[in-house]
Amino acid sequence: MTDNAHTPADQSPTETDISAEVACPISVGDEVTGHNNRTWRGVVRNIYNDDGILMCSIRTSTGARAHATPWSLAPADEEPSPEWLDRMHAYRSAERDNALARVRNIQREIAEEAQALVQRLTTIAATLRAHRFYNPDAHDGLESEATEIDGGLAYLAETRRHLANSGMFTPTEILEHLAVD
């Protein structure tokens, strides 16, 4: 759990969001505790989307505020039933699938932008090698395209870190899942 403040975001499912079909077993108003650390308890005050990862805002019994992923929580008053655990496992699996699809889409978009830039740079290189006149004004936007790709790569790295920090994946799992394509 973290004490980071998060801003609630739109929770409406996207076209590729399959977790909408698999309901989260944690709801606003539920009294919860840590799945692996049952020394605390609190009430779920809000469930929000934090850059693609569902998070629960919790007010603990001591009055502190905390934020946690649903799969790191459990019902406070009892051990989770096998049915509850099955629902949480299905929910977490659906969230993992959505996250992987999102990361793959980001990678695909960056790859397409990079390929377009490569083609432009190849044309420039061929022009210069042929000792023909190169007019840099005719290639306005190269720097901005490169900067956009650089920003996209930074966003991709941040998304991967965010997924690893959520406990949904380890960094190794992210790389293994993405290497399949």
N, C-alpha and C positions, 0 to 999 in steps of 0.2 A: 504494500500500500504506500501511496505517496501523499504528501501534503500539497502537491501542486494544484494551483487553481486552474480550472478549465472553463471554457465558455461553452454553454449548451449550443448545439447545432441541430440543424434539420435531421430528423431521424427517419425520414421517408426512404424506403428501399429504392435502390437503383435497378436498372434493367437486369444487371448481372447479379444482383443481391439475392442469393438463395437462402440466407438466414431468415428472411421474412417468412419463409415456409416453415422454419424451425424456431419455435418460440423460446425465448430465454426464460428459464425457470425462476429467475430473480425478477421481482416486481417492486415498484415504488411502494413503500410502506412495510416491506418485509423486514423482519428483524434478522440480522445476519451476523456471522462471525467469519474468521479466516478459515478457508478450507484446510490449510496446513498449520494454522496457528489459532487455536480456539481460546486464547487467553483474553480476548476482547470481544465486545459485541456492539452493534450499532443498528440504526434504522436507515434503510435506503431512502434518501430524500429526492433523488433525481437520477434518471438514466439518460445519458446523452452520448452523442457520437463525437469522439475525439479523433478527427482526421482518419475516419474509417474504422475505428475500434470502439465498440460499445463500452462505456465506462459507467460505474455507479458512484454517485456522490453519497457519502454516508456521514451521518452524525453519530458519533460513538456515545457510549453510555457516560463518558466523562465530559461530553460536550465538544470534543474535538471534531474537526472535519477531516475526512479522508476520501480518497478516490481509489477505486479498485476495479479490475476487470471482473465480470460476472463469474468466470471460471475459477477465480481465486477466492470466491465466497462460498458459504454454506449456510443452511438454516441454523439459527442460533440455539433453538430450544431442543433440537434432536439431531441425531446422526442422519445424514441424508439417506433416504431410502434408495434401494437399487433402481427404482423407476426414476427418481429425481436425478440420480447420477447418470442414468442412460440419457435422459433429456438434456442434461448439461453437456454430456459428451457429444451428443448429436449437434447441439447448438455450437459448441466450440469447433467441431469439425466443419460445420457450415461457414463459420466466421473465418476459419483458416482458408477454406476454398475461395471465399470472396477476396480475402487479402492477397492470396497468390494471383488471382485473376487481375486484381488491381495493379500489382507490381508488374506483372507481365505486360499489361496494357501500357504502363508508363515506359517500360523498357522498349516496347515496340514503337511507340511514338518518338522516343529519343533516337532510336536506330534509324527511323525514316528521315528525321530531320538531319541526322549525321550523314546519311547516304546522299541526300540532296546537296549538302555542303561539300561532300567529297567530289561529287560530279562537277560542281562549280569550280572547285580548286583544281581538279584535274584539267579542266578546260583552260584555266589560267596558266597552269604549269606547261601545258602543251604550247600555248601561245608564246610564252617566254622562251621555251626551248627552241622554237622555230625562229627565234629572233624577230618575231613580228611585234608590232606596236601593241603594248598592253595599256589600256585606258582604265585606270582604277575607278574613275567616276562611273564607268559602265557596270561596275560590280558593287555599287552601294549596298550596304546591308550585310556584307560578309562579317564584319565585326559583331554586329547585333545578332546575326544567326549563330555565330560561335559562342557568344555570351549566353544566348538562349539555351544552347545545348549544354553549356557548362552549368547553368542554373538548373536545368532538368536533371543532370547527373547528381548535383548536390541534393535536389529534392528526392531522387531515387535513393541515395544513401541515407538521407534522413528518414524516409519511409521504412527502409530496412531496419534502421536502429529502433524506430518506434515499434515495429512489429516484434523485434527481439525484446525490447523493454516491457512489452505488454505480457510477456510470458506465453504468447501464442506460438512462437517459434524460437529456436536457438538460432544464432547467426549461421551455424553450419547447416541446419535444416533449411533455412531460406535459400542458401546457395545450392543445396542438393535438389530442392524442388524446382528451382528455376533452371537448373542445368538439364532437366528432363526435356525441355523444348528444343 
